Amino acid sequence: MLNSFIPGIIWWLVVLVLMCTPGKDFPSMGSWTELISLDKIIHVSFFGLMVFLFCRPFYHKGGSKASKRQLFLKIAVACATWGLTIEFIQHFWI
């Protein structure tokens, strides 16, 4: 079962490295990115994929839909909390 979490763990590490890389190290995309807030779209995409990868191992396991829904909600809250933590790390240390 632990093997099924490897994609989520790898993605967690990739997100950690990308989010902790100073913004000046990335190429400028121009002023159009300010209009659609590309930064927030990237954050939602990264953390949404993280939720998906950590929920996937439980999707085909036994259990009621209600218990799976509750577990998926807990995973989503944990990933959102991690995203908020990353925001604080970016603001205060990077």
URLINFEN-V636149 format. One record per residue. RES is the residue in one small letter. SS is DSSP state (alpha for helix, beta for strand, coil for the rest). OMEGA is omega in radians with two decimals (NA if undefined). Layout:
((RES,SS,OMEGA) (RES,SS,OMEGA))
This chain:
((m,coil,-3.13) (l,alpha,3.13) (n,alpha,-3.11) (s,alpha,3.11) (f,alpha,-3.09) (i,alpha,3.10) (p,alpha,3.11) (g,alpha,3.14) (i,alpha,3.11) (i,alpha,3.13) (w,alpha,3.10) (w,alpha,3.13) (l,alpha,3.11) (v,alpha,3.13) (v,alpha,3.12) (l,alpha,-3.13) (v,alpha,-3.11) (l,alpha,-3.10) (m,alpha,3.13) (c,coil,3.06) (t,coil,-3.14) (p,coil,-3.10) (g,alpha,-3.13) (k,alpha,3.14) (d,alpha,3.11) (f,coil,3.13) (p,coil,3.12) (s,coil,-3.11) (m,coil,-3.14) (g,coil,-3.04) (s,coil,-3.12) (w,alpha,-3.13) (t,alpha,3.11) (e,alpha,-3.11) (l,alpha,-3.08) (i,alpha,3.14) (s,coil,-3.10) (l,alpha,3.13) (d,alpha,-3.11) (k,alpha,3.09) (i,alpha,3.11) (i,alpha,3.13) (h,alpha,-3.13) (v,alpha,3.12) (s,alpha,-3.13) (f,alpha,-3.07) (f,alpha,3.03) (g,alpha,3.07) (l,alpha,3.11) (m,alpha,3.09) (v,alpha,3.14) (f,alpha,-3.08) (l,alpha,3.12) (f,alpha,3.09) (c,alpha,-3.06) (r,alpha,-3.13) (p,alpha,-3.11) (f,alpha,-3.00) (y,alpha,-3.08) (h,coil,3.10) (k,coil,3.11) (g,coil,3.14) (g,coil,-3.12) (s,coil,3.10) (k,alpha,-3.13) (a,alpha,-3.14) (s,alpha,3.09) (k,alpha,3.13) (r,alpha,3.13) (q,alpha,3.11) (l,alpha,3.13) (f,alpha,3.09) (l,alpha,3.11) (k,alpha,3.11) (i,alpha,3.13) (a,alpha,3.12) (v,alpha,3.11) (a,alpha,3.12) (c,alpha,3.09) (a,alpha,3.09) (t,alpha,3.08) (w,alpha,3.09) (g,alpha,3.09) (l,alpha,3.09) (t,alpha,3.10) (i,alpha,3.10) (e,alpha,3.10) (f,alpha,3.09) (i,alpha,3.12) (q,alpha,-3.06) (h,alpha,-3.00) (f,alpha,-3.04) (w,alpha,-3.08) (i,coil,NA))
